């Protein structure tokens, strides 16, 4: 059984920021899925979908920026994949 090695632990405000960004991204994906699978008639569905997709791109960019900042601050090795616990703030290698 392999033990997960904790690489770093982010501060509470850093954990909260990435948590909110991930929740937003999840919500945007849910909205797109709902729009595709609903009988609700939107006045301008194409425009709304376009705006949601732009927001998804922006949110992903902000998540990447968070990781860039955290990687530099906590000296995370580049080109490696990490995950962060939204409960503890612990960063582990994925």
The 8 nearest C-alpha neighbors of each residue, nearest first, counted from 0:
[[1, 2, 3, 4, 93, 92, 5, 91],
 [2, 0, 3, 4, 92, 5, 93, 91],
 [1, 3, 4, 0, 5, 91, 92, 93],
 [4, 2, 5, 1, 91, 92, 93, 6],
 [3, 5, 91, 6, 2, 92, 90, 1],
 [4, 6, 91, 7, 90, 89, 3, 8],
 [5, 7, 91, 90, 4, 92, 8, 89],
 [8, 6, 90, 5, 89, 9, 73, 91],
 [7, 9, 89, 88, 90, 10, 6, 5],
 [10, 8, 88, 13, 14, 89, 7, 11],
 [9, 11, 13, 12, 14, 8, 88, 15],
 [10, 12, 14, 13, 15, 9, 88, 16],
 [11, 13, 15, 14, 10, 16, 9, 17],
 [14, 12, 16, 10, 15, 11, 9, 17],
 [13, 15, 11, 88, 12, 16, 17, 18],
 [16, 14, 12, 18, 13, 17, 19, 11],
 [15, 17, 13, 19, 18, 14, 12, 20],
 [18, 16, 20, 19, 14, 15, 21, 13],
 [17, 19, 15, 21, 16, 20, 85, 14],
 [20, 18, 22, 16, 17, 21, 23, 15],
 [21, 19, 17, 23, 22, 18, 24, 16],
 [22, 20, 24, 18, 23, 19, 17, 25],
 [21, 23, 19, 25, 24, 20, 26, 18],
 [24, 22, 26, 20, 21, 25, 19, 27],
 [23, 25, 21, 27, 26, 22, 20, 55],
 [26, 24, 22, 28, 23, 27, 21, 29],
 [27, 25, 29, 23, 24, 28, 30, 22],
 [26, 28, 30, 24, 29, 25, 23, 31],
 [27, 29, 31, 25, 30, 26, 32, 24],
 [30, 28, 26, 32, 27, 31, 33, 25],
 [29, 31, 27, 33, 28, 32, 34, 26],
 [32, 30, 34, 28, 33, 29, 35, 27],
 [31, 33, 29, 35, 30, 34, 36, 28],
 [34, 32, 30, 36, 35, 31, 37, 29],
 [33, 35, 31, 32, 36, 37, 30, 39],
 [34, 36, 32, 33, 37, 31, 30, 38],
 [37, 35, 33, 34, 32, 38, 31, 39],
 [38, 36, 39, 34, 33, 35, 40, 32],
 [37, 39, 40, 36, 34, 35, 41, 33],
 [40, 38, 37, 41, 34, 36, 33, 42],
 [39, 41, 38, 42, 44, 37, 43, 34],
 [40, 42, 44, 43, 39, 47, 34, 45],
 [41, 43, 44, 40, 47, 45, 46, 39],
 [42, 44, 46, 41, 45, 47, 40, 48],
 [45, 43, 47, 41, 46, 48, 42, 34],
 [44, 46, 48, 47, 43, 49, 50, 41],
 [47, 45, 49, 48, 44, 43, 50, 51],
 [46, 48, 44, 50, 49, 45, 51, 43],
 [49, 47, 51, 45, 50, 46, 44, 52],
 [48, 50, 46, 52, 47, 51, 45, 53],
 [51, 49, 53, 47, 48, 52, 46, 54],
 [50, 52, 54, 48, 53, 49, 47, 55],
 [51, 53, 55, 49, 54, 50, 48, 56],
 [54, 52, 50, 56, 55, 51, 49, 57],
 [53, 55, 57, 51, 52, 56, 58, 50],
 [56, 54, 52, 58, 53, 57, 59, 51],
 [55, 57, 53, 59, 54, 58, 60, 52],
 [58, 56, 54, 60, 55, 59, 53, 61],
 [57, 59, 61, 55, 60, 56, 54, 62],
 [60, 58, 62, 56, 61, 57, 55, 63],
 [59, 61, 57, 63, 58, 62, 64, 56],
 [60, 62, 64, 58, 63, 59, 65, 57],
 [63, 61, 59, 65, 64, 60, 58, 66],
 [64, 62, 66, 60, 65, 61, 67, 59],
 [63, 65, 67, 61, 62, 66, 60, 68],
 [66, 64, 62, 68, 63, 67, 69, 61],
 [65, 67, 69, 63, 64, 68, 70, 62],
 [68, 66, 64, 70, 65, 69, 63, 71],
 [67, 69, 65, 71, 66, 70, 72, 64],
 [70, 68, 66, 72, 71, 67, 73, 65],
 [71, 69, 75, 67, 68, 73, 74, 72],
 [70, 72, 74, 68, 69, 73, 67, 75],
 [71, 73, 69, 70, 74, 68, 75, 67],
 [72, 74, 70, 75, 71, 69, 7, 9],
 [75, 73, 71, 70, 72, 76, 69, 77],
 [74, 76, 70, 73, 77, 71, 6, 69],
 [75, 77, 79, 74, 78, 70, 71, 80],
 [78, 76, 79, 75, 70, 80, 74, 71],
 [77, 79, 76, 80, 75, 81, 70, 67],
 [80, 78, 77, 76, 81, 92, 75, 93],
 [81, 79, 93, 92, 78, 82, 77, 91],
 [82, 80, 92, 93, 91, 90, 79, 83],
 [81, 83, 91, 90, 93, 92, 84, 80],
 [82, 84, 90, 89, 88, 85, 91, 81],
 [85, 83, 88, 86, 89, 87, 90, 82],
 [84, 86, 88, 87, 18, 14, 83, 15],
 [87, 85, 84, 88, 89, 14, 83, 18],
 [86, 88, 89, 84, 85, 8, 14, 83],
 [89, 87, 84, 9, 8, 14, 85, 83],
 [90, 88, 8, 84, 87, 83, 7, 5],
 [91, 89, 83, 7, 6, 82, 8, 5],
 [90, 92, 5, 6, 82, 81, 4, 93],
 [91, 93, 81, 80, 82, 90, 4, 6],
 [92, 81, 80, 82, 91, 79, 3, 90]]
